[in-house]
Amino acid sequence: VGAILSWNGWQGYQKSKAMQASDKYTQITEAVAAGNADQVSGIAAELRDDYGSSSFAAMASLLQAKLAAESSNLPAAADHLQWVIDNSTLEELKTVAAIRKARVLLADGDASGAMNALPDVANGGFAGLAAEVRGDIHLALGETDKAREAYQQAQVNGGAQVNPTVLGMKIDDLAAESPATESGEGES
């Protein structure tokens, strides 16, 4: 009887903690909608401190990273994303955070850091997205052939994660560069 009561008590405690974390996450989404960055920071810190192992804490950090990136605070965005990578228990959230961190680092001018941050996603729902970001990084590094290859891989594996129109334009831009580069080299 004691074991059953203890188990039920533990289950009730876990459910209560999950509800509290959910309420905090609702508060943070309302603060985001209201544009209250200070409130977002405070609630996100509470979620990380009190419910750090919950997916709500990771999603709050993703929101914080988005706000930081939108306000051009790319180092802060990268830090929030790194927190998700280090602390989330869900592999999907870790993958999303790593792909976003690679984009943030690339936007901040650190292409090699971006390549190192990019997760190795060969299959699954994020493979196309990771391949597109890899193509962007290769392009920033001046590696157009590798960029084209990555973009084509993104087209094949993209699914709903990539924008086929934008991806097509990236590939077309690289195709348009190739003949000009080749003819320019022949004329020199």
N, C-alpha and C positions, 0 to 999 in steps of 0.2 A: 504494500500500500504506500509505504514511504517513497519507494522508487517511482511509482506512478505519479504521486503528488509532486515529487521533485521534477520529473520529466514535464508534467503539465505546467508547472511554474516556469521552467526554463523556456518552454515553447511560448508561453504568454509573454515573458520578458523579451524574447527575440522578436515577437510580433509587435510589441510596443515600441521597441527600438526602430524597427522598420517603418512603422507609422510616423514616428518622430522625424526620421530622416526624410521620408516622403513629404511631410509638412514643410520642412526646411527647404527642400528642393522646390516646392510650389512657391514658397516665399521668394526664392532666388529668381525664378522665372518671372514673377510679377515685378521684381526689382529691375530685371533686364528690360521688360516691356516699358517700365516707367523711366528708364534711362538713368537710374540711380546707381552709379558705379560704386560709390562708397558702401551702399547697402549690400550690393552684390559681393564685394570683397569681404565684408564682415560675415555674411551668411555662409559664403564659401569656406572661409576659415573655420567657422563653427562645424560645418559638415566634415571637413578634413580632420579636425581635432576630435570630434565626438563620434563620428560615424565613418572613419577613414577607410574601413574595409567595405563599405557599401558602394553600390554602383552610383548612388546619388552623389557621393563625394566626387567620384571620377567625372560624372556628367557636369557637376558644378565647375570643376576645374576646366573642362572643355569649354564651357560658356565663358569663364573668365579669360581663357586664352583667346577666344574669339573677340571679346571686347578689347583686350589688349592689342591684338593685331589691327582691329579697326581704328584704334587710336594711335597707330604707328609705334606702339611700344613692343617691338618685336622680341627683345630679350625677355621681357616679362611673359609674353605669350609662349616662348620656348620653355621657360621655367614651369609654367602651369601645365604644359603638355608633358614635360618630363615627369612631373608629379604623377600624372595618370599612368605613364609607362612604368614607373617604379612601384606604384601602389595599387593599381586596379587588379581585381581578381578575375576580371573578364578579358579573355584574349582579344575579343573583338574591339573593346575599348582601347586596349593597348595598341592594337594595329592602327586604329583610326588616329590615335594621338601621335604615333610615330610618323605616319604619313603627313599629318598636319605639321608636325615639327620640322620635317624635311622641307616642306613648302615655306615655312617661316624662315628657316635658316637660308634657303635659297633667296627669298625676298630680302633678307638682310645682307646678301652678298657673300655668303659662305657656302659655295657650291660643294666643296669637298666635305664640309661638315654635314651638309644636306644629304650627300650620298651615303655617308656613314650612318646617319640617323634613319635612313629609309629601310623599312623592314624587308626581309626577303620573303615576298609573298608570291609563290609560284602558282598556286591554285586558290580557288575560293572566291568569295564575293569581292575581295579587295584587290585581286591580282591586276585587273585592268587599271584601276586607279593608281596603284603603285607603279605600274609600267609607264603610265602617262607622266607621273612626277619624275621618274627616272629619265624619261626622254627630255623633260624640261631641264633637268640637271646636266645631262650630256650636252644639250644645246648651249647652256650657259658656259660650259667648259670648252666649247668650240668643237665638240665631237659630233658632227652632223650625221655621220653614218650610224653611229650608235644611237643617236636621238631618233632617227628615222625608224630604226629597228625596234626601239622601245615603243614608239608611237604605234607601229603596226601591231606589236604584241598587245598593246592596250586596246586596239580595235577588235582583236580576236577575243580577248578575255574581258572586255569592258562591261558588258551587261548594262544594268541601269546605273552603275556607279560613275560612268563617264558620259560626257556630252559628245555624241558622235559628230555633231556639226563642228564644234571647236576642234576636236581631234582631227577631223578631216582637213580643216584649215591649216593646222600645224603641219600635217603631212604634205599638203599642197605647197605650203611656203618652203619647205625643205626641198621639194621636187623642183620648184621654181629657182631655187638657189643653185642647184647642181649644174644645170647647163651653163648658167652665167659664170660660175666658178671655173668650170672646165674650159669654156671658150676664153675666159680671161687668162687662164694659165697658158693656153696655146699661143696667145698673142704676145706674151711677154718676151 
